[in-house]
Amino acid sequence: MSKVGYRLWSFEVKKDNKELLREFIEEFRRKTWLYLYSQRFSIDLKINKYTECYVPELSRVLWNNVLAKGNGSIKINPLLRVRIVENGVIVAGGRGGPVVFDLSKREVRFQRKVIALMPESTTRAIKEDIQRFKLKFIVQFTEKKIRLIAFHDYRRPIIDSMPFLIITIDVNSRHGFTVRGFLFRSSGVSIVARLSLRPCNHSLRWKEIRKLQHLYDVSGKYEYYKLLKAIHSRIKRLNGEFKKRVVHELRKIIRCFNVPTVIIVDVPYDWGLRNTSLQRTLLKAVKAIRNMAYYENCIYIEKRASGKKCPLCGSWMREYKKTRHTRLYQCNQCNLIIDRDINTCYRLGLWVLKCFLKKPELAKVFREKIKHVKVPDGF
């Protein structure tokens, strides 16, 4: 089965059209359930025209899986066909799509009504992706938002010549993501990306949550419950913004050079992240990176690498200095001083060159580059 990469954009529905969307969702669910049950029990119901217009093949598979489990109370939001137009010309989708995305006017239309507006940055991103990939589009309706989903089959790049790009990512439960990008040309190797992406610190918010939870348990007042809910929603929103920022920065690096790319991630074991405040935040961001790699047609690898081993000679290093944001280690043989997270990125890059791409001559060039890198780097 071929892998599929997808990208999602969300749009807020206008207040005047929320009732229209709510009524359509209820009608859609009722007629779709009738259609699927008629298919299962061979009942002749004259609603096929409605479902053929609005139910794509993807949603049929989804609903049939739900019906197979025998749970008819599950609410599933509609998945509809899309027609994307620009200056009156269809640029993507089919003619029968009930939802129209007008890129020139930046409007989302349904049943001849403008139900949402697209930001300029989103319009620009959709145009760029249509030019880069052979995309299929589908739209999902909820009672508050519209989600446009673009997807295509993953095509693994063939790296048999230069230039090519290697992006290494170290995931740490305290320091977040350490990213290094290495561009290999015939003239040599250069470090093109140095990023330290740290998620928000929620420790103070969790202290407030515990206080409010105690007050709510003692007094039972609804005001404390409302404050708890507001803080939880703020934490969720900040984590979602962090995930988007990580994906945005990596996509910007990939599209800047537009060459075959390998993304390799050092993901901690589950027991290493268990009961930490960033467990779900980091794992969700890693999942988003994997999907983004498939969407951008990159090679995605997950590999464990220790930052305590020397990238030059392979011997174990000793701790040299430790601060709040840095963990420096020193090699006794090479006298190399390097940050532990950055060292993991270098060792991942060496593994890709030696074992995955089987290019030991480039690994020697890469080691010479590591010797001349100033450390600590990126802090």
ABEGO torsion letter per residue (X at the ends): XBBBBBBBBBBBBBAAAAAAAAAAAAAAAAAAAAAAAAAAAGBBBBAAAAAAAABBAAAAAAAAAAAAAGBAABBBBBBBBBBBBBGGBBABEBAABABBBBAAAGBBBBGGBBABBBBAAAAAAAAAAAAABBBBBBBBBBAABBBBBBBBBBBBBBBABOBBBBBBBBBBAAAEBBBBBBBBBAAEBBBABBBBBBBBBAAAAAAAAAAAAAAAAAAGBAAAAAAAAAAAAAAAAAAAAAAAAAAAAAAAAAAAAGBBBBBBBBBBBAAAABGBAAAAAAAAAAAAAAAAAAAAGBBBBBBBBBAABBAAAGBBBBBABBBAABBBBBBAAAGBBBBAAAAAAAAAAAAAAAAAAGBAAAAAAAAAAAAABBOBBGX
